[in-house]
Amino acid sequence: MKDLATSKNLRQPAILVVDDEQRIREGCRKVLSQEGFDVEMADSGEVGLRMIEEKCYDIVLLDLMMPSLSGFDVLARVKALHPDSVIIVISGYATVEYSIEAMKKGAFDFLPKPFTPEQLRLLVTKAIEYTQALQDIANEKSRMRVLIDHLRDGVMAVDTQKRLVLANPAFLDMLGCREEQVVGLPAHEVCGNPGIEALIDGALATPEEEFREYSEELVRESGAGTPEAILDARCIPFRDRAGRNVGAIAVLHDITDQKKMERIKSDFVSMVSHEVRSPLNSVLAQLHVITDGLAGETTPKQMEILGRASEKIKSLLSLSTELLDLARIESGLITVEKERVNPAEILQDQAAFHEAAAREKQISLELEPLPQLPSLLVNRRNMEEVLSNLITNAIKYTPEGGKVVISASTENDYLKMSVRDSGIGISPEEQERVFSPFYRIKNEKTRFIIGTGLGLAIVKSIAEAHGGFVRLQSEADKGSVFSVYFPVAACC
């Protein structure tokens, strides 16, 4: 049998035997000493209590029937003084009633007299494993508490009644809460933010067969001595082993500095793009004067050079326009510039507008018959820009003789607009990156295609600003399908 005293290399448990029979005390001491324990003994309940008041024992072997002070009285006192002590009751009166009564008072197990050394070893082994499990849990809780308390992000947990069971200092600081003891308080008293309360309600109401993360950007209003803060709040349901909702966990991340930097970047891009447009337009106008012959005759070679210069300036103008668009989207301006639009009308207009460019490249541009589509409350110019970017890209990246198809339908609670092409396609490793600003696919097939790398980034930003999203299906050398989803809930 393994050495119980060194099990798991933990601290050696302290054992006390309280029994008025000397042979029982000595027998227990002998058996347990052979296992490496230092065992102390008490010949009465009074002596045992005095020893317990002076020292905490991990395991107490306690006789129930002792003169003067019974084991039941000692048991109650031990549990009051040291709740984590494991009490093993030993008695020659091992009736069901005694067992039940002892368990009610906090006994761990019952060992009837007479018992064998092997029975004692097995029961002490079980008690040691139990105390070690309790110690492991306590240590883990302590480590977890230290870790959570030192996180820079705010962490809070509530039960199903929305009462706090945990909140680290960062969480309380982010919400400006100055309460010292918050555990047990209702969440609305601590948070004081309807946004967080709504996230908690959503997490607690999540069906058990589903798992969902609720997120929202929250603004902590300025107060006396409290600066404004922008918080990224996320909340998920917390479940037990059976999958039942037992609470919710919320995490706050302070993104105030990040938002300020984004605003500075956006303002800088807007300023530079705006200042560049005027001189570029002026230079382009002067070039047109020359190429139109208004400043005198030019040679064919000069016309070729001036033509290339004009194309480069047009590319720069396109870049500045797209940078301004991206800055406007990121600043959130389009969310306040919405109107009711007929998507079918926009689809038809865009198909007609790009017909000439497709014909010039000998590409078939087709608009599939449209079903009845709901009107949307969106930014009209941005919706046109989404379609224009997708159709332009499809024509650019489709070889001569290819085909581009535009379609639309309703799917669940979204209006879906798709542009399908028979172009060069996009490899799986590049499909996620094509929506990043300034990213362009570079290979032999794209080296002569001119672009800024902002078109798809703008499409994605516009869709997300309207509560929608973009999906891409593509296969190299077989073509791509870009689908943009706008929520129908935004209509009417």
C-alpha positions as CSV (number, residue, x, y, z in Angstrom):
1,M,0.0,0.0,0.0
2,K,1.3,3.5,-0.8
3,D,2.5,5.7,2.0
4,L,-0.6,7.8,2.9
5,A,1.4,10.4,4.7
6,T,3.3,11.4,1.6
7,S,0.3,11.0,-0.8
8,K,0.6,13.6,-3.6
9,N,3.7,15.1,-1.8
10,L,1.4,17.4,0.1
11,R,1.7,18.5,3.8
12,Q,1.4,15.6,6.2
13,P,-2.2,15.6,7.7
14,A,-2.5,16.1,11.4
15,I,-4.6,13.3,13.1
16,L,-6.3,13.2,16.5
17,V,-7.9,10.1,18.1
18,V,-10.5,10.9,20.7
19,D,-11.7,7.8,22.5
20,D,-12.1,6.7,26.1
21,E,-10.9,3.1,25.4
22,Q,-7.1,2.9,25.6
23,R,-6.9,-0.2,23.3
24,I,-8.8,1.7,20.5
25,R,-6.5,4.8,20.9
26,E,-3.4,2.7,20.9
27,G,-4.6,0.5,18.1
28,C,-5.3,3.5,15.8
29,R,-2.0,5.1,16.7
30,K,-0.1,1.9,15.9
31,V,-1.8,1.3,12.6
32,L,-1.5,5.0,11.4
33,S,2.1,5.4,12.7
34,Q,3.1,2.5,10.5
35,E,1.8,4.6,7.6
36,G,4.1,7.5,8.6
37,F,1.6,9.7,10.5
38,D,2.3,11.5,13.8
39,V,-0.9,10.7,15.7
40,E,-2.0,12.5,18.9
41,M,-4.5,11.0,21.3
42,A,-7.1,12.2,23.8
43,D,-8.9,10.0,26.4
44,S,-12.0,12.1,26.8
45,G,-14.1,14.6,25.0
46,E,-12.9,17.4,27.3
47,V,-9.2,16.7,26.6
48,G,-9.9,16.4,22.9
49,L,-11.7,19.8,22.8
50,R,-8.8,21.5,24.6
51,M,-6.4,20.1,22.0
52,I,-8.7,21.0,19.1
53,E,-9.0,24.6,20.4
54,E,-5.2,24.9,20.4
55,K,-4.5,23.2,17.1
56,C,-6.4,22.4,13.9
57,Y,-6.4,18.7,13.0
58,D,-7.1,17.6,9.4
59,I,-8.6,14.3,10.6
60,V,-10.3,13.5,13.9
61,L,-11.3,10.0,14.8
62,L,-14.1,10.5,17.4
63,D,-15.9,8.1,19.6
64,L,-19.5,8.9,20.0
65,M,-20.2,7.3,23.4
66,M,-17.9,8.8,26.0
67,P,-18.7,9.7,29.6
68,S,-19.2,13.3,30.6
69,L,-19.0,14.9,27.2
70,S,-20.4,12.9,24.3
71,G,-18.9,12.7,20.8
72,F,-21.9,14.5,19.4
73,D,-21.0,17.6,21.5
74,V,-17.4,17.4,20.5
75,L,-18.4,17.0,16.8
76,A,-20.5,20.1,16.9
77,R,-17.7,22.1,18.5
78,V,-15.1,20.9,16.1
79,K,-17.2,21.9,13.0
80,A,-17.7,25.3,14.6
81,L,-14.0,25.9,15.2
82,H,-12.6,24.2,12.1
83,P,-15.2,23.6,9.4
84,D,-12.7,21.9,7.1
85,S,-11.6,19.2,9.6
86,V,-12.7,15.7,8.6
87,I,-14.5,13.8,11.3
88,I,-14.6,10.0,11.3
89,V,-17.0,8.8,13.9
90,I,-16.1,5.5,15.7
91,S,-18.6,3.7,17.9
92,G,-19.8,0.4,19.1
93,Y,-23.4,1.6,18.7
94,A,-23.4,1.7,14.9
95,T,-27.1,2.1,14.3
96,V,-28.7,3.8,11.4
97,E,-30.1,6.5,13.6
98,Y,-26.6,7.3,15.0
99,S,-25.1,7.4,11.6
100,I,-27.7,9.8,10.3
101,E,-27.4,12.0,13.3
102,A,-23.6,12.1,13.0
103,M,-23.8,13.0,9.3
104,K,-26.3,15.8,10.0
105,K,-23.8,17.3,12.4
106,G,-21.0,17.2,9.8
107,A,-19.3,13.8,10.2
108,F,-17.5,12.5,7.1
109,D,-18.0,8.8,7.6
110,F,-18.9,6.2,10.3
111,L,-16.5,3.4,11.4
112,P,-18.3,0.7,13.6
113,K,-16.4,-1.1,16.4
114,P,-14.8,-3.5,16.2
115,F,-12.9,-2.6,13.0
116,T,-9.9,-4.1,11.3
117,P,-6.6,-2.2,10.6
118,E,-7.4,-2.5,6.9
119,Q,-10.8,-0.8,7.4
120,L,-9.1,2.0,9.3
121,R,-6.5,2.5,6.5
122,L,-9.1,2.6,3.8
123,L,-11.3,5.1,5.6
124,V,-8.3,7.3,6.5
125,T,-7.1,7.1,2.9
126,K,-10.5,8.3,1.7
127,A,-10.5,11.1,4.2
128,I,-7.0,12.2,3.1
129,E,-8.0,12.3,-0.5
130,Y,-11.0,14.4,0.5
131,T,-8.9,16.9,2.4
132,Q,-6.4,17.1,-0.4
133,A,-9.3,17.7,-2.9
134,L,-10.6,20.5,-0.6
135,Q,-7.1,21.9,-0.5
136,D,-6.7,21.7,-4.2
137,I,-10.0,23.6,-4.7
138,A,-9.0,26.2,-2.2
139,N,-5.6,26.7,-3.8
140,E,-7.2,26.9,-7.3
141,K,-9.7,29.4,-6.1
142,S,-7.0,31.5,-4.6
143,R,-4.8,31.4,-7.7
144,M,-7.8,32.2,-9.9
145,R,-8.8,35.1,-7.6
146,V,-5.3,36.6,-7.7
147,L,-5.2,36.2,-11.5
148,I,-8.6,37.9,-12.0
149,D,-7.9,40.7,-9.6
150,H,-4.7,41.6,-11.5
151,L,-6.3,41.6,-15.0
152,R,-6.4,44.9,-16.7
153,D,-9.7,44.0,-18.2
154,G,-12.8,44.2,-16.0
155,V,-14.5,40.8,-15.1
156,M,-17.8,40.3,-13.5
157,A,-20.0,37.2,-12.8
158,V,-23.6,37.1,-11.8
159,D,-26.0,34.3,-10.8
160,T,-29.4,33.7,-12.4
161,Q,-31.0,36.3,-10.1
162,K,-28.5,38.9,-11.5
163,R,-26.7,39.2,-8.2
164,L,-22.9,39.6,-8.3
165,V,-20.8,36.6,-7.3
166,L,-17.5,38.2,-8.5
167,A,-16.2,41.5,-9.7
168,N,-12.5,42.4,-10.0
169,P,-11.1,45.9,-9.2
170,A,-10.7,46.8,-12.9
171,F,-14.4,46.2,-13.5
172,L,-15.5,48.4,-10.6
173,D,-13.0,51.1,-11.6
174,M,-14.2,51.2,-15.2
175,L,-17.7,51.7,-14.1
176,G,-16.7,54.2,-11.4
177,C,-18.1,52.0,-8.6
178,R,-16.7,52.8,-5.2
179,E,-18.5,50.1,-3.2
180,E,-16.1,47.9,-1.1
181,Q,-18.3,44.9,-0.8
182,V,-20.3,44.2,-4.0
183,V,-20.7,40.4,-3.9
184,G,-24.4,39.6,-3.4
185,L,-25.6,43.1,-4.6
186,P,-28.0,43.3,-7.6
187,A,-26.1,44.0,-10.9
188,H,-28.0,47.2,-11.6
189,E,-26.9,48.7,-8.3
190,V,-23.2,48.1,-9.1
191,C,-23.2,48.6,-12.9
192,G,-25.5,51.5,-13.2
193,N,-25.3,51.1,-17.0
194,P,-28.4,49.9,-19.0
195,G,-26.1,48.6,-21.7
196,I,-24.4,46.0,-19.4
197,E,-27.7,45.1,-17.9
198,A,-29.1,44.4,-21.4
199,L,-26.1,42.2,-22.2
200,I,-26.6,40.2,-19.0
201,D,-30.3,39.8,-19.7
202,G,-29.5,38.5,-23.2
203,A,-26.9,36.0,-21.8
204,L,-29.2,34.7,-19.1
205,A,-32.1,34.3,-21.6
206,T,-30.0,32.3,-24.1
207,P,-31.5,28.9,-24.8
208,E,-29.5,26.0,-23.3
209,E,-29.0,24.4,-26.7
210,E,-27.4,27.5,-28.0
211,F,-24.2,29.5,-27.1
212,R,-23.9,33.1,-28.0
213,E,-21.6,36.0,-27.1
214,Y,-23.3,39.4,-26.6
215,S,-21.2,42.5,-27.3
216,E,-21.7,46.2,-27.4
217,E,-19.6,49.4,-27.2
218,L,-20.6,51.4,-24.1
219,V,-19.9,55.0,-23.2
220,R,-19.3,55.9,-19.6
221,E,-20.6,59.5,-19.3
222,S,-18.3,62.2,-17.8
223,G,-19.0,62.9,-14.2
224,A,-17.4,64.8,-11.3
225,G,-13.7,63.9,-11.5
226,T,-14.5,60.9,-13.9
227,P,-13.3,61.2,-17.5
228,E,-15.4,59.8,-20.3
229,A,-14.5,56.3,-21.3
230,I,-15.5,54.0,-24.2
231,L,-15.8,50.3,-23.2
232,D,-16.0,47.2,-25.3
233,A,-18.4,45.0,-23.3
234,R,-18.9,41.3,-23.9
235,C,-21.1,38.9,-22.0
236,I,-21.7,35.1,-22.3
237,P,-23.9,32.6,-20.4
238,F,-22.2,30.5,-17.7
239,R,-23.4,26.9,-17.5
240,D,-22.9,23.9,-15.2
241,R,-21.9,20.4,-16.3
242,A,-25.5,19.6,-17.3
243,G,-25.6,22.6,-19.6
244,R,-28.0,24.6,-17.5
245,N,-27.6,28.4,-17.3
246,V,-26.4,29.2,-13.8
247,G,-25.3,32.8,-14.5
248,A,-23.5,35.1,-16.8
249,I,-19.9,36.4,-17.2
250,A,-19.2,39.9,-18.5
251,V,-15.8,41.3,-19.6
252,L,-15.0,45.0,-20.1
253,H,-12.1,46.3,-22.2
254,D,-11.3,50.0,-22.1
255,I,-10.9,51.1,-25.8
256,T,-10.9,54.8,-25.2
257,D,-7.3,55.3,-26.3
258,Q,-7.8,53.1,-29.3
259,K,-10.9,55.1,-30.4
260,K,-9.0,58.4,-30.0
261,M,-6.1,57.1,-32.2
262,E,-8.6,55.9,-34.8
263,R,-10.3,59.3,-34.8
264,I,-6.9,61.0,-35.2
265,K,-5.9,58.7,-38.0
266,S,-9.3,59.2,-39.8
267,D,-9.1,63.0,-39.4
268,F,-5.5,63.0,-40.8
269,V,-6.4,60.8,-43.7
270,S,-9.4,63.0,-44.5
271,M,-7.3,66.2,-44.3
272,V,-4.5,64.9,-46.5
273,S,-6.9,63.4,-49.1
274,H,-9.0,66.6,-49.2
275,E,-5.9,68.8,-49.6
276,V,-4.5,66.5,-52.4
277,R,-7.6,66.5,-54.5
278,S,-7.5,70.2,-55.5
279,P,-4.0,70.3,-56.9
280,L,-4.5,67.0,-58.6
281,N,-7.6,68.2,-60.3
282,S,-5.8,71.4,-61.3
283,V,-2.9,69.4,-62.9
284,L,-5.3,67.1,-64.7
285,A,-7.2,70.1,-66.1
286,Q,-3.9,71.6,-67.4
287,L,-3.0,68.2,-69.0
288,H,-6.4,68.2,-70.8
289,V,-5.7,71.7,-72.1
290,I,-2.5,70.3,-73.7
291,T,-3.9,67.0,-75.0
292,D,-6.9,68.9,-76.5
293,G,-4.5,71.0,-78.5
294,L,-5.5,74.3,-76.9
295,A,-1.9,75.1,-76.0
296,G,-0.4,74.2,-79.4
297,E,0.4,71.1,-81.4
298,T,1.9,68.0,-79.7
299,T,3.8,65.1,-81.2
300,P,2.4,61.5,-80.9
301,K,5.2,60.7,-78.4
302,Q,4.2,63.7,-76.3
303,M,0.6,62.7,-76.4
304,E,1.6,59.2,-75.2
305,I,3.5,60.6,-72.3
306,L,0.8,63.0,-71.3
307,G,-1.8,60.2,-71.6
308,R,0.2,58.0,-69.1
309,A,0.6,61.0,-66.8
310,S,-3.2,61.6,-66.9
311,E,-3.9,57.9,-66.0
312,K,-1.6,58.1,-63.0
313,I,-3.2,61.4,-61.8
314,K,-6.7,59.8,-62.2
315,S,-5.5,56.8,-60.1
316,L,-4.3,59.2,-57.4
317,L,-7.7,61.0,-57.5
318,S,-9.5,57.7,-57.2
319,L,-7.3,56.8,-54.2
320,S,-8.0,60.1,-52.4
321,T,-11.7,59.7,-53.1
322,E,-11.7,56.2,-51.6
323,L,-9.6,57.3,-48.6
324,L,-12.2,60.0,-47.9
325,D,-15.0,57.5,-48.2
326,L,-13.3,55.1,-45.8
327,A,-12.7,57.9,-43.3
328,R,-16.4,58.9,-43.5
329,I,-17.5,55.3,-42.9
330,E,-15.1,54.8,-40.0
331,S,-16.2,58.0,-38.4
332,G,-19.8,56.7,-38.4
333,L,-21.2,59.5,-40.5
334,I,-23.2,57.2,-42.8
335,T,-25.3,56.0,-40.0
336,V,-27.1,59.4,-39.8
337,E,-27.4,59.8,-43.6
338,K,-29.9,57.0,-44.4
339,E,-33.0,57.1,-46.6
340,R,-35.5,54.6,-48.0
341,V,-34.3,53.1,-51.2
342,N,-35.5,50.6,-53.8
343,P,-32.7,48.0,-54.2
344,A,-34.1,46.8,-57.5
345,E,-33.7,50.3,-58.9
346,I,-30.1,50.6,-57.7
347,L,-29.2,47.2,-59.1
348,Q,-30.6,48.0,-62.5
349,D,-28.9,51.4,-62.6
350,Q,-25.5,49.9,-61.7
351,A,-25.8,47.1,-64.3
352,A,-26.6,49.7,-67.0
353,F,-23.8,52.0,-65.9
354,H,-21.1,49.3,-66.1
355,E,-22.4,47.8,-69.3
356,A,-20.0,49.9,-71.4
357,A,-16.9,48.9,-69.4
358,A,-17.9,45.2,-69.7
359,R,-18.6,45.5,-73.5
360,E,-15.2,47.1,-74.0
361,K,-13.5,44.1,-72.5
362,Q,-15.8,41.7,-74.3
363,I,-17.4,40.5,-71.1
364,S,-21.0,39.5,-70.7
365,L,-22.6,41.5,-67.9
366,E,-26.0,40.1,-66.9
367,L,-28.6,41.1,-64.2
368,E,-30.7,38.1,-63.3
369,P,-34.5,38.6,-63.1
370,L,-35.2,40.2,-59.7
371,P,-37.9,38.9,-57.3
372,Q,-39.9,41.2,-55.1
373,L,-37.4,42.9,-52.9
374,P,-38.1,44.9,-49.7
375,S,-37.1,48.6,-49.6
376,L,-34.2,49.4,-47.3
377,L,-33.3,52.2,-45.0
378,V,-29.7,52.7,-46.0
379,N,-27.2,55.3,-47.2
380,R,-28.0,55.4,-51.0
381,R,-24.6,56.6,-52.1
382,N,-22.9,53.9,-50.1
383,M,-25.1,51.2,-51.4
384,E,-24.3,52.3,-54.9
385,E,-20.7,52.3,-54.0
386,V,-20.9,48.7,-52.7
387,L,-22.3,47.5,-56.0
388,S,-20.0,49.6,-58.1
389,N,-16.9,48.3,-56.4
390,L,-18.0,44.7,-56.7
391,I,-18.9,45.0,-60.4
392,T,-15.8,47.0,-61.2
393,N,-13.6,44.3,-59.5
394,A,-15.4,41.5,-61.3
395,I,-14.8,43.1,-64.7
396,K,-11.2,43.9,-63.9
397,Y,-10.3,40.4,-62.7
398,T,-12.3,38.5,-65.4
399,P,-10.5,37.7,-68.7
400,E,-11.9,38.7,-72.1
401,G,-14.8,36.6,-73.1
402,G,-15.8,35.9,-69.5
403,K,-19.1,36.5,-67.7
404,V,-20.3,38.6,-64.7
405,V,-23.7,38.0,-63.2
406,I,-25.6,40.3,-60.7
407,S,-28.4,38.9,-58.6
408,A,-30.4,39.6,-55.5
409,S,-32.8,37.8,-53.1
410,T,-34.0,37.7,-49.6
411,E,-32.4,35.2,-47.2
412,N,-33.6,34.8,-43.7
413,D,-33.8,38.4,-42.4
414,Y,-31.3,39.8,-44.9
415,L,-31.4,41.2,-48.4
416,K,-28.6,39.5,-50.3
417,M,-26.9,41.1,-53.3
418,S,-24.4,39.0,-55.2
419,V,-21.9,39.6,-58.0
420,R,-20.6,36.4,-59.6
421,D,-17.7,36.3,-62.1
422,S,-15.8,33.7,-64.2
423,G,-12.5,35.4,-63.4
424,I,-9.1,34.4,-62.0
425,G,-10.5,33.5,-58.6
426,I,-8.8,33.9,-55.2
427,S,-6.8,31.3,-53.3
428,P,-8.1,30.2,-49.8
429,E,-5.1,31.7,-48.0
430,E,-5.8,35.2,-49.6
431,Q,-9.6,35.2,-49.2
432,E,-9.6,36.7,-45.7
433,R,-6.9,39.3,-46.5
434,V,-8.6,40.8,-49.6
435,F,-10.9,42.8,-47.2
436,S,-7.9,44.5,-45.6
437,P,-7.2,48.1,-46.6
438,F,-4.5,48.4,-49.4
439,Y,-4.2,44.7,-49.8
440,R,-3.9,43.6,-53.4
441,I,-3.3,40.1,-54.8
442,K,0.0,40.1,-56.6
443,N,0.8,37.4,-59.2
444,E,1.4,37.1,-62.9
445,K,-2.3,37.4,-63.6
446,T,-2.8,40.7,-61.7
447,R,0.5,42.6,-62.3
448,F,-1.1,44.8,-65.0
449,I,-4.4,45.4,-63.2
450,I,-4.5,48.9,-61.6
451,G,-6.2,49.4,-58.3
452,T,-5.8,51.0,-54.8
453,G,-6.6,47.9,-52.7
454,L,-9.4,49.9,-50.9
455,G,-12.5,48.8,-52.8
456,L,-13.3,45.6,-50.8
457,A,-12.3,47.2,-47.5
458,I,-14.9,49.9,-48.2
459,V,-17.5,47.3,-49.2
460,K,-17.0,45.4,-45.9
461,S,-17.0,48.7,-43.8
462,I,-20.2,49.9,-45.4
463,A,-22.0,46.5,-44.9
464,E,-21.0,46.4,-41.2
465,A,-21.9,50.0,-40.7
466,H,-25.5,49.0,-41.8
467,G,-25.5,46.0,-39.5
468,G,-24.8,43.6,-42.4
469,F,-21.8,41.5,-43.6
470,V,-20.0,40.2,-46.6
471,R,-19.4,36.6,-47.8
472,L,-16.9,35.4,-50.3
473,Q,-16.9,32.1,-52.2
474,S,-14.0,31.6,-54.7
475,E,-11.8,29.1,-56.3
476,A,-8.6,29.8,-58.1
477,D,-9.0,29.9,-62.0
478,K,-12.8,29.3,-61.7
479,G,-14.2,32.7,-60.4
480,S,-15.6,34.3,-57.4
481,V,-18.9,35.2,-55.8
482,F,-19.1,38.3,-53.5
483,S,-22.4,38.5,-51.5
484,V,-23.4,41.5,-49.4
485,Y,-26.1,41.2,-46.8
486,F,-28.2,44.1,-45.5
487,P,-30.6,43.4,-42.7
488,V,-34.2,43.6,-43.7
489,A,-35.0,44.7,-40.1
490,A,-33.6,48.1,-41.2
491,C,-36.4,48.6,-43.7
492,C,-39.7,50.4,-43.6
